[in-house]
């Protein structure tokens, strides 16, 4: 019997009678992380990592029926032994390990394999079957080292500040924004944030993550002289809105893995694109899958067909697709801005 199957409500564990990141209301939901396409309102009971509690309560509700486990802590439900293990995606993100009658499955949720200081690094978990995302599951996606990207962002900001132009950097409000805030050189000027970003910053700081000091944009007057040397961190939904008028003659940029594609940057109509993703790139996906030792791989959301074919033909694995309603980074961006 498969430990996880696809149902209209989401990924379902039949022996355990619970769902993993369901997209419709169910009685028991196991949540890998707090992005809006994986953690939704309306579940009877939530199970997630202790590290994700602050974000989940901020996004879903302070009184949500939430039970938490530390990484590596296990519980048993209907004979299924369940534990969470770091996914390296965002604060509190986890892979879900399921063990039943000697069979081990791991549902990865979203993950990246390059460690960063804003969340617990990815931890490979040995299993028989691995459920992997494939958001960037094409060979063209190969990320530059994040320290190089942070240098590029700081150099861009520094040049704009010298010219008296605000630097507006669009990125996803949960995860990406905090990763960038950790990498900024705040000696360049003030760091200003959108209202969708600041509440999540507080949760990260409470979790002990060091972020650059921030000013809330709503507290600054339109002609505040500090804006000329500032960098502004805002969600993609702010682009083209009346909210942007306060920054005058600004330079803008977008930080995303999609910025590797020149056409995406043109469609975003921004001055610069910085390649920075909280998902694994092609080499990262292949490395993570290999580390699990799994003989069977179920591939979800993204370039599913390409990764499935490669794993079958080049790696000799039993690979197949899972149909899900999980989004890509663009979908998450919309939800994070709401």
C-alpha positions in Angstrom: 0.0 0.0 0.0 1.3 3.5 -0.9 1.9 5.6 2.2 0.8 8.8 0.3 -1.7 9.1 -2.5 -3.1 12.1 -4.4 -6.7 13.0 -3.5 -8.8 16.0 -4.5 -8.2 17.5 -1.0 -4.4 17.0 -1.3 -1.7 14.4 -0.5 -3.3 11.8 1.7 -1.7 9.1 4.0 -4.3 6.3 4.0 -3.0 4.3 7.0 -2.5 7.5 9.1 -5.8 9.1 7.9 -4.2 12.6 7.5 -3.2 15.0 4.7 0.1 16.7 3.9 -0.3 20.4 2.9 -4.0 20.0 1.9 -5.5 22.6 -0.4 -9.1 22.0 0.8 -10.4 21.8 4.4 -9.8 18.4 6.1 -9.9 17.2 9.6 -6.1 16.5 10.1 -3.4 18.5 8.2 0.4 18.0 8.4 2.0 21.3 7.3 5.5 21.4 5.8 5.8 25.2 5.9 3.7 28.4 6.1 3.6 29.6 2.4 0.1 30.2 1.3 0.0 27.3 -1.2 0.9 24.8 1.5 -0.7 26.2 4.7 -4.4 27.2 4.3 -7.1 28.2 6.7 -10.0 25.9 7.7 -8.3 22.6 8.9 -9.7 20.8 11.9 -6.2 20.2 13.3 -2.8 21.3 12.2 0.6 19.6 12.9 3.7 21.5 12.1 7.2 22.3 13.3 7.8 24.3 16.5 9.9 26.7 14.4 7.0 27.5 12.1 4.5 28.2 14.9 5.0 32.0 14.9 4.7 32.4 11.1 1.6 30.1 11.0 -0.2 31.9 13.7 0.6 35.3 12.1 -0.7 34.1 8.7 -3.6 31.8 9.6 -4.7 32.9 13.1 -3.5 33.1 16.6 -6.1 30.7 17.8 -5.6 28.0 15.1 -5.7 24.4 16.4 -2.0 23.8 16.1 0.2 21.0 17.5 3.9 21.3 17.0 7.0 19.0 17.0 10.7 19.8 17.1 12.8 18.7 14.3 13.5 15.0 14.7 10.8 14.5 17.3 8.5 11.6 16.4 4.9 10.8 17.1 2.8 7.8 16.1 -0.7 8.0 14.7 -2.7 5.0 13.6 0.5 3.0 13.4 2.3 5.6 11.3 5.5 7.1 12.8 5.8 10.7 11.7 8.7 13.2 12.2 9.8 16.5 10.7 13.2 17.1 9.3 14.7 20.4 8.0 14.0 21.4 4.4 16.1 24.6 4.2 13.3 26.5 2.4 12.1 29.1 4.9 11.8 29.5 8.7 10.3 26.3 10.1 10.1 24.5 6.8 10.2 20.7 7.0 10.2 17.4 5.2 7.8 14.9 6.6 9.1 11.4 7.3 6.5 8.6 7.4 7.3 5.1 8.5 4.7 2.3 8.5 5.4 -1.5 8.7 9.0 -1.1 7.7 8.3 1.3 4.7 9.7 4.8 4.8 8.4 7.7 2.7 9.6 11.3 2.8 7.5 14.2 1.5 9.9 17.1 1.0 7.5 20.1 0.7 9.6 22.9 -0.8 13.3 22.8 -0.2 16.7 24.2 -1.1 20.1 22.7 -0.4 22.3 25.8 -0.1 22.3 26.7 3.6 21.4 30.2 4.7 21.3 31.9 8.1 17.5 32.5 8.2 16.4 28.8 8.5 17.7 25.4 9.5 19.7 23.8 6.6 18.3 21.0 4.5 18.9 17.5 6.0 18.8 14.5 3.7 16.6 11.7 5.0 17.0 8.1 3.8 13.8 6.6 2.6 12.3 4.1 0.1 10.1 6.7 -1.6 10.8 10.4 -1.9 8.2 13.0 -2.9 10.2 15.9 -4.5 9.2 19.3 -5.7 10.4 20.4 -9.2 9.7 24.2 -9.3 13.0 24.7 -11.1 13.4 21.2 -12.5 15.1 22.1 -15.7 18.9 21.9 -16.4 19.1 25.6 -17.2 18.5 26.5 -13.5 21.8 26.7 -11.7 22.0 29.2 -8.9 25.0 31.5 -8.3 26.3 31.5 -4.8 24.1 33.6 -2.5 27.0 35.7 -1.2 27.7 36.8 -4.7 24.1 37.8 -5.2 24.1 39.7 -1.9 27.2 41.6 -3.1 25.4 42.5 -6.3 22.4 43.8 -4.4 24.6 45.9 -2.1 26.6 47.3 -5.0 23.4 48.2 -6.9 22.0 49.9 -3.8 25.2 51.7 -3.1 25.4 53.1 -6.6 21.7 54.3 -6.4 22.3 55.9 -3.0 25.2 57.8 -4.4 23.0 59.2 -7.1 20.2 60.0 -4.6 17.8 57.4 -5.9 15.8 55.0 -3.7 16.3 51.3 -4.5 13.1 49.3 -4.6 13.7 45.6 -4.4 10.7 43.4 -5.1 10.7 39.9 -3.5 8.4 37.5 -1.7 7.3 38.8 1.7 7.9 35.5 3.6 11.3 33.9 3.4 13.0 35.8 0.5 12.6 39.2 2.1 14.1 38.0 5.4 17.0 36.2 3.6 17.8 39.5 1.8 17.5 41.5 4.9 20.1 39.3 6.5 22.4 39.8 3.6 22.2 43.6 3.3 25.0 46.0 4.3 22.9 48.5 6.3 25.8 50.9 6.5 24.8 52.0 3.0 21.6 53.6 4.1 18.2 53.1 5.7 16.3 49.8 5.1 12.6 50.5 4.5 10.0 47.7 4.3 6.4 47.3 3.1 3.6 46.5 5.5 3.4 42.9 4.2 7.0 42.3 5.2 7.4 43.9 8.6 5.1 41.5 10.7 7.0 38.5 9.4 10.3 40.2 10.2 9.2 40.4 13.9 8.6 36.6 13.9 12.1 36.0 12.4 13.7 38.3 15.0 11.8 36.5 17.8 13.2 33.3 16.5 16.7 34.7 16.9 17.4 35.4 13.2 19.5 38.5 12.7 18.0 41.0 10.2 19.1 44.5 9.2 17.2 47.2 11.2 14.1 48.3 9.3 11.8 51.3 9.0 8.1 50.8 8.2 7.3 52.7 4.9 4.0 53.9 6.3 5.9 55.8 9.0 7.8 57.9 6.5 6.6 61.1 4.8 6.7 61.2 1.0 9.6 63.6 0.9 11.6 62.2 3.8 15.2 62.8 2.9 16.2 59.3 4.2 14.4 57.7 1.2 17.0 59.0 -1.2 19.7 56.6 0.2 17.2 53.8 1.2 16.6 50.3 -0.1 12.9 49.4 0.0 11.9 45.8 0.4 8.4 45.2 -1.1 6.2 42.3 -2.4 5.6 42.0 -6.2 2.0 43.2 -5.8 3.3 46.7 -4.9 4.8 47.2 -8.3 2.8 49.8 -10.3 0.6 50.6 -7.3 -0.1 54.1 -5.8 2.0 53.0 -2.8 5.1 53.4 -5.0 4.6 57.1 -5.6 6.2 58.1 -2.3 9.6 57.0 -3.6 9.8 59.4 -6.6 12.5 58.7 -9.1 13.4 55.2 -7.9 15.4 52.3 -9.4 13.8 48.9 -9.1 14.8 45.3 -9.2 13.3 41.8 -8.6 14.9 38.9 -6.7 13.8 35.5 -7.8 15.1 32.3 -9.4 12.9 33.3 -12.4 15.3 36.2 -13.0 17.6 33.7 -14.7 15.3 34.0 -17.7 15.7 37.3 -19.5 12.1 37.3 -20.7 10.8 37.1 -17.2 12.8 40.2 -16.2 11.4 42.1 -19.3 7.8 41.1 -18.3 8.4 42.4 -14.8 9.7 45.7 -16.3 12.4 46.2 -13.7 15.8 47.7 -14.0 17.7 44.7 -12.6 17.1 41.1 -11.8 18.9 39.2 -9.1 18.9 35.4 -9.2 18.0 34.3 -5.7 15.6 31.4 -5.0 14.5 29.5 -1.9 14.0 26.4 -4.0 16.6 23.9 -5.2 18.1 24.3 -8.6 18.6 21.4 -11.1 21.9 20.2 -9.5 20.4 20.6 -6.0 17.3 18.6 -6.9 19.4 15.7 -8.3 21.8 15.8 -5.3 18.9 15.8 -2.8 17.2 12.9 -4.5 20.5 10.9 -4.6 21.1 11.5 -0.9 17.8 9.9 0.1 18.8 6.6 -1.4 15.2 6.3 -2.6 14.4 3.9 -5.5 11.1 5.6 -6.1 10.5 9.3 -6.6 7.2 11.1 -6.9 7.6 14.5 -8.5 5.2 17.4 -7.8 4.7 21.0 -9.1 7.0 22.5 -11.6 8.8 20.9 -14.5 7.5 17.5 -13.6 7.8 15.7 -16.9 11.4 16.7 -17.5 12.6 15.6 -14.1 10.6 12.4 -14.2 12.1 11.5 -17.6 15.6 12.3 -16.5 15.3 10.2 -13.3 13.9 7.2 -15.3 16.3 7.3 -18.2 19.5 8.6 -16.6 19.3 7.4 -13.0 17.2 4.2 -13.4 14.7 5.2 -10.8 11.0 4.5 -10.6 9.9 8.1 -11.1 6.3 9.3 -11.6 4.2 12.4 -11.3 1.9 13.6 -8.5 -0.8 16.1 -9.6 -1.1 18.8 -7.0 -2.5 22.3 -6.6 0.8 23.7 -5.2 2.0 26.9 -6.9 5.3 28.1 -8.1 7.1 31.2 -6.7 4.8 33.5 -8.7 1.7 32.0 -7.1 3.3 32.3 -3.6 4.2 35.9 -4.4 0.6 36.8 -4.9 -0.5 35.0 -1.7 2.3 36.5 0.4 1.3 40.0 -0.7 -2.2 39.6 0.5 
